[in-house]
Amino acid sequence: MSLLGIEGTTISSHNEFIDIFNKLINNPSISIIFISMDLPENIINYLLNFKLNHIRPFIFLLPRLFQKEIDEKSIFLKKIYKTIGKLLI
């Protein structure tokens, strides 16, 4: 992303992720956050809950682009299918 002029941060732990994410969402100058989807289920749940209850900043979850096969049974997709199923019933 830095080639596009987008500032980024590499995070090494899940606790560090939550701390940095909370700082970013409280910064009024940030309107979009890109996040790699290589995250544990509890953080994905936290992000989905945030997206459902907040308009800004926009959170975009990026798939892992350089994997051999796209896992159709990923945690994120399972959450989406589960939510869609609840909405359709």
Secondary structure, DSSP 8 states (H G I E B T S, - for coil): -GGGT-------SHHHHHHHHHHHHT-TT--EEEEES---HHHHHHHHHHHHH--SSEEEEE--TT-SS--TT-HHHHHHHHHHHHHH-
